[in-house]
């Protein structure tokens, strides 16, 4: 994903793939975490902050990675996940509100 980070389609598909691999599978979450997935997901969300699909898929990738292993939250928060998700909500409203708030909830952030 990093090599093709300028393509919203690649970033969205990559985040969707990460989300699918991590759904109810903490072993995959840890493996992808160790491979640098938090940085790649969040960088893609920053670059494509005006693309609702990237924001939605990135939100689900974050949520699925941290939902079963809360020790993974800290790195996402250090990298600015909370601000990125709140900006996504501001930019896209109801299109991604549920998705981004699910990620915020699983990162143990306050939901407004």
N, C-alpha and C positions, 0 to 999 in steps of 0.2 A: 504494500500500500504506500509506503514512504516514497518509493521511486516514482509513483504516479499520483502523488498527492494533489496535483493541480487538476485532476479529473474528478469532478463531483460524482460521476457514475462509478468510478473505481473505488473511491472512498466510501460511498454509500453501500456498495456491494461488499466491500471489505468489512465494514462495521456490521452489516447484517450477518455475514459469515461468522464473525467473532461472537455476535450475540447468539447465534444458533449453536455454535460449539460449546459455549459456556452455560447454556440453559440447563440448570439442575446438574451441573458437572463441575464441582470445585477443582478436580484434578486438571481439567482443561483450562480453567480460569487461572490457576497457579502457573501452568506451563506458559500460557500466553502473557501473563503478567511478567514472568521472568524474561520473556523474549522482547519486552518493551512495548506491549500493546497499549498501556495507558498513554504514553507519549504520542503514539501514532494516532490513536482515536481522537485525542484532544486536539492535536495539531490539525487533523483533517476537519474537525468541527470548527476550529478557528478560521482556517482558510476558506471554508464554504459556509460561513455563518448566515448567508442569505439563502441557502438551499435547505428547504424544509425537510426533504427526504434524508439528507446527510445528518441533520440534527436529530431526526427521529431515530434513525438507525444507530447513530452514535449514542443516543440516550439508552437504547436497549442494550447495546454492547456494554456500556458502563454498568447498568443495572444487573445484567446477568453475570457479569464478572464478580461483582461485590456481594450479591445477594446471599450467597452461601458461605462466604468467607470474609468477615468484616475486617480482617487484618489488611485486606487489599485497599480499603477505603483511603487510608492516609496518603498514599502516593497520588491517587486521583485528586484529593483535596489540595495537596502541595502543588500540583501542576495546574490548579485553577479550575477544576471541574465545576465547582459551585457557580462561579461567575459565568462560565461558558454556558451552563444549563439555564441560568436565569436570563442571560442575553438571548438564548434561543426562544425562551417563552415570550420575551418582550418582542422579538422580531417576528415570530410566527403564530403567536396566540393559540387559538383553539386547535390549530393543525397539529401541534405537538405538545400541548399543555399536559395531557395525561402522561405521555411518554417521559417528558423531562421531569415532571414531578415524581414519577415512579423512581427514576434514577436518583433524584435528590433525597427522597425518602430512604432509599437503601444506602445512601452515603451518610445517613444520619444528619441531614441538614433540615432546617426548619422549612415547612411548606406554608406558603402564604395563600 
